[in-house]
């Protein structure tokens, strides 16, 4: 059976233990045919790569692709390195030419700016910059918002508005008036107000997904799990695939609860209709549960308390979004429907609660359901071996915890001995846990897996902007880091049978790089460039 394509004179890293390395790769009908060049025929295209490095396409276990595409195409964007003055300048420029009540939507401001923005004077400055228009700006975690006076009015938020369940409306300590800072579920009030007058069309949702996938291809991502989808996103993915335009394996996570996006429907109504959006390349196979928030705003749930402050006192641990019995119920509901679950946990108490719930579900006989702890920056040592024992994958985002803005913000709210013991990746791997790599893009500014890989190997900021190494004893090897972002993520998402390694019969999803990363300095891994990306035997990025 002749191949459609044969790559020769290459350094092929397969991520398949049976044949870890090869010099050639043969493709037929979009799948890996062989790891040699013997399957040539009269119509076979043969390419001599001149020794170039070839590897499986990256699998991003955690992103919000449609939100990233939407932000690029339809929103105001600025980096988390911007201070208040620069943010106001960006808002002023973005508001120019808008109608009197048109929204300015964008982000992302740094978590370290919470205290700066938590003043009425800052909100008034935002009003002036926007010309009185409604403004909603996300923080770098995308869990929190800063809103203008007009936005608060449209959301029905006043001085007498009670905090919603799972959220906090920031208030001026002197006047009690809303500052515009909205934590967790409080921000969803504004998100719902936005959708009343600024809903995107179906074509715009398709454009957002299409643009995001083009960006992912440029960084070598050929498969990904969207960590929280709306009905609009499901419809866009199905429409793209039906039109032959979805050049990626996509796994969607159906929201059980939604403290930050303001999507509708969620929970059972969404789970009941998710299956109708399944297609050749799109698998709505997971549910997503937010079990806590994020540490910088003290909304993550910890076993030990945060540092004392005037608002929370000295014994505040944070809290989970639901009790253990409710979490068990949702995991049982998902498993009974043949679905798996991704659970957002950033504090060690929420990680333990998830492992406790999974232990009970496993004991009931649900052996096939996949479970992921998403983020899991903090894990109590006693819980490390439980990941492997219970078959729970660790969904990690090294983009977010290498030295930088978010770890600095965490250091402001946790004791130093705890804040610095973040992301125990070496210990997880040594315990036998399945570790999967995700970008959490657009929470991270880029879905470039090489930035995450360098962070895993060096425990340092790949950009060099932030000095120091975070818990360097937890560094892993380059080979392990590449597996985390390929086969590890494929297995965690349920795609291990079709992608993640260059194995005969699997989808021919592969990359051609500008260098052999195993010959590069660890501190230069992030500058590795993808020159070509191939999905199912078709080149979708690069080349001529």
matplotlib code that plots the C-alpha trace (Angstrom):
import matplotlib.pyplot as plt

x = [0.0, 1.9, 2.1, 0.6, 3.6, 7.0, 9.3, 13.0, 16.2, 14.5, 15.0, 11.6, 10.7, 7.6, 6.7, 6.0, 8.0, 8.0, 10.0, 11.1, 13.1, 13.0, 14.5, 11.4, 7.7, 5.1, 1.5, -1.5, -5.2, -4.3, -2.8, 0.7, 1.5, 5.0, 8.2, 10.3, 10.4, 9.7, 6.1, 6.8, 4.7, 4.4, 2.1, 4.0, 5.2, 8.7, 10.3, 13.9, 13.8, 17.6, 17.7, 14.9, 13.3, 9.8, 7.5, 3.8, 1.5, 0.9, -2.2, -3.4, -5.4, -6.8, -7.6, -10.5, -9.9, -13.1, -12.7, -9.1, -10.4, -13.2, -10.8, -8.5, -11.2, -13.8, -12.3, -9.8, -6.6, -3.7, -1.0, -1.0, 2.2, 0.2, -0.4, -3.5, -2.5, -1.7, -5.0, -6.9, -5.2, -6.1, -9.7, -9.8, -8.5, -10.8, -13.9, -13.1, -15.8, -18.2, -21.8, -22.9, -23.8, -21.7, -19.6, -15.8, -14.9, -11.3, -8.4, -6.3, -5.2, -2.8, -4.0, -1.6, -3.7, -6.7, -6.0, -5.2, -8.5, -10.6, -11.2, -14.1, -11.5, -10.2, -13.7, -14.3, -11.1, -12.4, -15.6, -13.8, -11.5, -14.6, -16.6, -19.3, -19.7, -20.1, -16.7, -15.9, -12.3, -11.1, -8.1, -5.3, -7.1, -10.3, -12.1, -12.6, -13.8, -13.3, -16.4, -17.3, -20.3, -22.5, -21.7, -22.7, -25.9, -26.8, -26.0, -28.3, -25.4, -25.9, -24.7, -27.5, -27.0, -26.1, -23.1, -24.2, -23.5, -19.9, -19.0, -18.0, -18.9, -15.9, -16.9, -15.1, -14.1, -15.2, -18.4, -19.5, -20.2, -19.2, -15.7, -16.2, -14.1, -16.2, -14.9, -15.9, -19.7, -20.2, -18.6, -21.1, -23.8, -22.0, -21.4, -25.1, -25.7, -23.2, -25.0, -28.3, -26.9, -23.7, -24.4, -22.2, -23.7, -23.2, -20.8, -18.8, -18.6, -17.3, -14.8, -13.6, -13.0, -11.5, -9.0, -8.1, -7.4, -5.2, -3.2, -3.0, -1.7, 1.1, 2.3, 2.0, -1.3, -3.3, -5.6, -7.0, -9.6, -11.7, -12.2, -15.7, -18.0, -21.2, -23.9, -22.6, -19.2, -20.6, -22.6, -19.6, -17.4, -20.1, -20.7, -17.0, -16.5, -19.6, -18.2, -14.8, -13.1, -12.2, -8.6, -8.0, -9.2, -11.4, -12.7, -15.3, -16.1, -19.8, -20.2, -21.9, -21.6, -20.5, -19.2, -17.4, -18.7, -22.4, -23.2, -26.7, -27.7, -25.4, -25.8, -28.3, -29.9, -26.5, -25.5, -28.7, -28.1, -24.3, -24.3, -26.0, -22.9, -20.6, -18.9, -15.8, -13.3, -15.3, -16.0, -18.2, -17.0, -16.3, -18.2, -16.4, -16.9, -15.5, -14.8, -13.0, -11.6, -8.1, -5.6, -4.8, -8.4, -8.7, -11.4, -9.3, -10.0, -7.1, -6.5, -4.6, -5.5, -4.5, -2.4, -4.5, -6.1, -8.7, -11.5, -11.1, -9.3, -6.6, -8.5, -9.8, -9.3, -11.5, -14.3, -15.4, -18.3, -20.3, -20.2, -18.7, -22.0, -23.0, -19.7, -20.1, -23.6, -22.3, -19.4, -21.9, -24.3, -21.5, -20.1, -23.6, -24.0, -20.7, -19.0, -15.7, -15.0, -12.5, -12.6, -11.0, -9.0, -6.4, -6.2, -5.2, -8.6, -10.4, -7.9, -8.6, -12.3, -12.1, -10.0, -12.4, -15.3, -13.6, -12.7, -16.4, -17.3, -14.6, -15.9, -19.3, -17.8, -17.2, -13.9, -13.9, -14.7, -11.7, -11.2, -8.9, -7.8, -7.4, -4.5, -3.9, -1.1, -1.2, -1.4, -1.0, 1.8, -0.6, -2.7, 0.1, -0.1, -3.9, -3.8, -2.3, -4.2, -7.5, -6.7, -7.0, -4.9, -3.1, -4.0, -1.2, -0.5, 3.2, 2.5, 0.7, 3.0, 6.6, 7.9, 5.7, 2.6, 0.3, 2.9, 3.7, 0.1, -0.2, 2.9, 0.9, -1.9, -0.1, 2.8, 6.1, 6.7, 3.4, 3.4, 6.7, 5.7, 3.6, 3.1, 4.8, 5.3, 8.3, 6.5, 3.4, 5.3, 7.4, 4.1, 2.9, 0.3, -0.7, 0.4, -1.1, 0.0, -2.4, -1.9, -5.1, -4.9, -6.0, -5.3, -1.8, -1.0, 0.1, -0.6, 3.1, 3.8, 7.5, 7.1, 5.4, 8.0, 10.8, 9.0, 8.7, 12.3, 13.9, 11.1, 12.0, 10.3, 11.0, 10.9, 13.5, 11.4, 11.0, 14.1, 14.5, 13.3, 10.1, 10.7, 13.4, 13.4, 10.2, 11.8, 11.2, 13.3, 12.8, 11.6, 9.0, 7.9, 7.4, 5.3, 3.2, 2.2, 1.7, 0.8, 0.0, -2.6, -3.9, -4.5, -6.0, -8.6, -9.5, -7.6, -4.8, -6.1, -6.0, -3.2, -0.3, 2.3, 3.5, 2.2, 1.1, -2.7, -2.9, -3.8, -0.8, -0.6, 3.0, 5.3, 8.5, 10.8, 13.5, 15.9, 16.4, 15.2, 17.4, 20.4, 19.3, 20.1, 17.2, 16.9, 16.4, 13.6, 10.9, 12.4, 11.9, 9.8, 7.3, 8.0, 5.2, 2.1, 0.3, -3.1, -4.5, -1.8, -2.6, -0.3, -2.3, 0.5, 3.9, 5.6, 5.3]
y = [0.0, 3.1, 6.2, 9.6, 11.3, 10.2, 12.4, 11.3, 12.4, 13.6, 13.3, 11.9, 11.9, 9.6, 9.6, 5.9, 3.7, 0.9, 3.0, 6.2, 7.5, 7.2, 8.8, 8.7, 9.0, 7.7, 8.9, 7.5, 8.7, 11.1, 8.5, 7.3, 4.4, 3.6, 4.9, 4.2, 5.2, 1.8, 2.5, 4.6, 4.4, 6.3, 9.0, 9.3, 12.8, 12.4, 15.2, 15.3, 17.4, 17.8, 16.5, 18.6, 17.6, 16.1, 15.4, 14.8, 17.8, 19.4, 18.6, 21.5, 20.0, 23.4, 26.5, 28.7, 28.9, 30.7, 33.4, 34.0, 34.3, 36.6, 38.8, 39.2, 39.9, 41.8, 43.1, 45.6, 43.8, 44.9, 43.0, 42.3, 44.4, 47.6, 49.9, 52.0, 54.9, 52.7, 50.8, 54.0, 55.2, 51.9, 52.3, 55.8, 54.7, 51.7, 53.9, 56.4, 56.3, 54.1, 55.0, 56.6, 53.3, 50.9, 48.5, 48.5, 44.9, 43.7, 42.7, 41.7, 43.7, 42.2, 40.5, 42.7, 45.8, 44.8, 47.3, 50.0, 49.5, 49.1, 52.8, 55.0, 57.4, 54.7, 53.9, 57.6, 57.7, 54.7, 56.5, 59.5, 57.4, 55.7, 58.8, 57.5, 54.3, 50.8, 49.1, 45.5, 44.6, 41.1, 40.4, 38.0, 35.0, 35.9, 35.2, 38.8, 42.1, 45.8, 47.7, 51.3, 53.1, 52.7, 49.0, 48.6, 50.5, 48.2, 45.1, 46.5, 46.8, 49.5, 50.2, 48.1, 45.1, 42.0, 39.9, 37.0, 33.5, 32.8, 36.4, 39.7, 43.2, 45.4, 48.4, 51.6, 51.1, 54.7, 55.2, 51.6, 52.4, 49.8, 50.3, 48.4, 45.4, 42.3, 39.0, 35.6, 35.4, 39.1, 39.6, 37.3, 40.0, 42.3, 39.5, 38.9, 42.7, 42.7, 39.9, 41.8, 44.4, 42.9, 39.4, 38.0, 36.4, 32.7, 33.8, 35.8, 32.8, 30.7, 33.4, 33.4, 29.7, 29.7, 32.5, 30.8, 27.5, 29.3, 30.7, 27.3, 25.8, 28.5, 27.1, 23.5, 22.6, 20.0, 19.0, 20.7, 20.7, 23.8, 24.1, 25.6, 26.1, 27.9, 26.7, 29.3, 27.7, 24.2, 25.3, 27.0, 23.9, 21.6, 24.0, 24.3, 20.5, 19.9, 22.3, 20.5, 23.5, 22.1, 21.1, 20.0, 17.4, 19.3, 18.1, 20.3, 20.7, 21.4, 23.8, 22.4, 25.7, 29.1, 31.7, 33.8, 33.6, 34.3, 31.6, 30.1, 27.3, 25.4, 22.4, 19.7, 21.5, 21.8, 18.2, 17.0, 18.6, 18.3, 15.1, 16.6, 18.7, 15.7, 15.4, 13.8, 16.0, 17.4, 15.5, 17.0, 14.4, 16.4, 18.4, 21.3, 22.2, 25.3, 24.1, 27.3, 30.5, 31.9, 32.6, 36.3, 37.3, 34.7, 32.7, 29.5, 26.9, 26.0, 23.6, 26.2, 29.9, 32.8, 35.6, 37.8, 41.0, 43.5, 42.0, 38.3, 38.1, 35.6, 32.3, 32.5, 29.5, 30.3, 27.9, 25.5, 26.4, 23.4, 20.8, 17.4, 15.6, 18.0, 17.5, 13.7, 14.0, 15.9, 13.4, 10.6, 12.3, 12.8, 9.3, 7.8, 9.7, 8.5, 11.8, 12.7, 15.6, 18.5, 20.1, 23.6, 23.5, 26.0, 25.5, 22.3, 21.9, 21.9, 19.3, 17.1, 17.5, 16.4, 13.4, 12.4, 12.6, 10.6, 7.9, 7.4, 7.4, 4.9, 2.7, 2.7, 1.0, 3.9, 2.8, 4.3, 8.0, 10.3, 12.9, 15.9, 18.3, 21.5, 23.8, 22.1, 24.6, 23.5, 19.9, 18.6, 16.0, 13.3, 13.7, 13.4, 9.5, 9.6, 11.0, 7.8, 5.5, 7.0, 7.6, 11.4, 13.4, 16.6, 19.3, 21.8, 25.2, 26.2, 29.4, 30.7, 29.6, 30.3, 33.5, 36.4, 38.5, 35.7, 34.1, 37.6, 38.2, 34.8, 35.7, 38.7, 36.4, 33.2, 32.6, 32.4, 28.7, 27.8, 30.4, 29.1, 25.4, 25.6, 22.9, 19.7, 18.3, 16.1, 14.5, 13.9, 12.2, 10.1, 9.0, 7.6, 10.3, 11.2, 14.8, 16.8, 20.2, 23.2, 26.8, 28.2, 30.7, 33.5, 33.6, 33.0, 35.5, 32.8, 29.1, 28.5, 25.1, 25.7, 28.5, 25.9, 23.3, 25.6, 26.5, 22.8, 22.2, 25.3, 26.5, 30.0, 32.7, 32.0, 35.7, 36.6, 39.4, 37.9, 36.6, 33.5, 29.9, 28.6, 25.4, 24.2, 20.7, 20.1, 20.5, 17.7, 16.6, 17.8, 14.4, 14.3, 17.9, 17.1, 14.0, 16.2, 18.4, 15.5, 12.0, 12.9, 15.5, 13.1, 10.4, 12.8, 14.1, 10.7, 11.3, 8.9, 6.4, 8.9, 11.4, 12.3, 10.0, 9.1, 5.5, 3.5, 4.0, 7.2, 10.6, 12.0, 15.1, 16.3, 19.3, 20.3, 22.4, 24.9, 23.0, 19.8, 20.9, 18.2, 20.0, 23.4, 25.1, 24.7, 28.5, 28.7, 26.2, 28.9, 30.3, 27.1, 27.8, 25.5, 25.8, 23.5, 22.0, 19.0, 17.7, 14.4, 14.4, 17.9, 20.9, 23.5, 26.0, 27.0, 25.6, 26.9]
z = [0.0, -1.2, 1.0, 0.1, 1.7, 2.9, 4.9, 4.7, 6.2, 9.4, 13.1, 14.1, 17.8, 17.9, 21.6, 21.1, 23.4, 20.9, 18.4, 20.1, 17.2, 13.4, 10.3, 8.1, 8.4, 5.9, 5.7, 4.0, 4.2, 6.9, 9.2, 10.1, 7.8, 8.8, 10.3, 7.2, 3.6, 2.0, 1.1, -1.9, -5.0, -8.3, -6.7, -3.4, -2.5, -1.0, 1.0, 2.1, 5.4, 5.6, 9.1, 10.5, 13.8, 13.5, 16.5, 17.3, 17.3, 20.7, 22.6, 24.8, 27.7, 28.9, 26.9, 26.1, 22.4, 21.4, 24.1, 22.8, 19.3, 20.3, 22.3, 19.3, 16.8, 18.8, 22.0, 23.5, 24.5, 26.6, 28.6, 32.3, 32.5, 32.1, 35.0, 35.6, 33.4, 30.5, 30.9, 30.9, 27.8, 26.1, 27.2, 25.8, 22.5, 22.4, 23.2, 20.5, 17.8, 19.8, 20.3, 23.6, 25.2, 23.3, 25.5, 25.8, 26.6, 27.1, 29.3, 31.0, 34.1, 36.6, 39.8, 41.6, 40.7, 42.8, 45.6, 43.1, 41.3, 44.5, 44.9, 43.8, 42.3, 40.0, 38.8, 38.1, 36.1, 34.1, 33.4, 32.1, 29.9, 28.4, 28.0, 30.3, 28.3, 29.9, 30.4, 31.5, 31.8, 32.9, 35.1, 34.2, 35.7, 33.7, 37.0, 38.0, 36.4, 36.7, 35.5, 34.9, 36.6, 33.5, 33.4, 37.0, 36.3, 33.3, 35.5, 38.3, 40.8, 43.4, 46.9, 48.3, 46.0, 48.0, 47.0, 44.8, 45.8, 45.1, 44.3, 45.9, 44.8, 45.7, 47.9, 48.9, 52.5, 53.4, 51.3, 50.8, 47.1, 44.5, 43.3, 40.0, 41.2, 40.8, 42.0, 40.6, 40.3, 40.8, 37.4, 35.8, 36.5, 34.1, 31.6, 31.4, 30.9, 28.1, 26.3, 26.2, 23.8, 22.5, 21.4, 18.7, 15.6, 14.8, 12.0, 14.5, 16.8, 13.9, 13.1, 16.7, 16.7, 13.3, 14.2, 17.5, 15.7, 13.2, 16.1, 17.7, 14.4, 14.3, 17.7, 16.7, 18.5, 16.6, 19.5, 22.5, 25.2, 25.6, 29.4, 29.4, 26.4, 25.8, 23.4, 20.9, 21.0, 20.5, 17.6, 16.0, 16.3, 14.9, 12.0, 11.2, 11.2, 9.1, 6.6, 6.6, 8.3, 11.7, 11.4, 15.0, 17.4, 19.9, 23.2, 24.8, 28.5, 29.3, 32.2, 35.3, 37.1, 35.9, 38.3, 35.7, 32.1, 32.5, 29.9, 29.5, 29.5, 31.9, 34.1, 33.3, 30.3, 28.7, 29.4, 27.9, 24.5, 24.3, 22.4, 19.4, 18.7, 18.3, 14.9, 13.4, 15.1, 17.9, 21.1, 23.8, 26.3, 29.5, 32.1, 33.8, 37.4, 39.1, 42.7, 43.8, 42.5, 42.5, 45.3, 44.7, 45.5, 48.3, 46.5, 46.3, 49.0, 51.2, 54.1, 56.0, 56.2, 54.1, 55.6, 57.8, 56.4, 57.6, 55.6, 56.3, 59.6, 60.5, 60.0, 56.5, 54.3, 51.4, 50.4, 47.7, 45.5, 46.6, 49.4, 48.8, 48.4, 45.6, 43.8, 44.1, 42.6, 39.6, 39.0, 39.3, 36.9, 34.4, 34.7, 34.3, 31.1, 29.8, 30.4, 32.1, 34.3, 34.6, 38.0, 38.5, 41.8, 42.7, 46.5, 48.2, 49.9, 46.6, 45.3, 48.3, 48.0, 44.3, 45.1, 47.9, 45.5, 42.8, 45.3, 46.1, 42.4, 41.6, 44.4, 42.8, 39.7, 37.3, 36.1, 32.6, 33.4, 33.1, 35.8, 35.7, 38.4, 36.5, 37.7, 41.0, 41.9, 45.5, 46.5, 50.1, 50.2, 51.5, 48.3, 45.8, 45.5, 45.2, 41.7, 40.3, 42.6, 41.6, 37.9, 38.1, 35.6, 36.7, 34.2, 34.7, 33.2, 33.7, 31.9, 35.0, 37.9, 36.7, 38.3, 37.2, 38.0, 39.3, 41.6, 42.9, 43.7, 45.4, 47.5, 48.9, 50.3, 51.4, 53.8, 52.0, 52.9, 51.1, 48.3, 47.0, 47.0, 43.9, 41.2, 42.5, 39.0, 39.8, 42.7, 40.6, 37.9, 40.4, 42.0, 38.7, 38.0, 34.5, 33.9, 31.0, 29.8, 29.1, 28.3, 29.8, 26.9, 26.9, 30.6, 29.4, 26.7, 24.2, 23.7, 22.8, 24.4, 24.3, 26.9, 29.1, 28.4, 29.3, 32.5, 33.4, 32.8, 34.4, 36.8, 35.6, 33.6, 30.0, 29.1, 31.7, 32.9, 36.4, 38.2, 40.3, 40.1, 41.8, 43.8, 41.4, 43.0, 41.1, 37.7, 35.2, 32.1, 28.6, 27.4, 30.2, 29.5, 25.8, 26.8, 29.1, 26.1, 23.7, 24.8, 28.4, 27.3, 24.6, 27.2, 29.7, 27.1, 25.8, 22.5, 23.2, 20.6, 17.8, 18.5, 20.8, 19.3, 15.8, 16.0, 13.0, 12.6, 14.5, 12.9, 11.1, 13.3, 13.4, 13.5, 11.8, 14.0, 13.4, 15.7, 17.7, 21.2, 22.7, 21.5, 22.7, 26.0, 28.5, 28.7, 25.0, 24.6, 24.5, 21.3, 19.4, 16.3, 14.6, 10.8, 9.7, 11.4, 9.9, 10.9, 9.6, 6.9, 5.7, 6.2, 8.1, 8.9, 7.3, 4.3, 0.7]

ax = plt.figure().add_subplot(projection="3d")
ax.plot(x, y, z, "-o")
ax.set_aspect("equal")
plt.show()
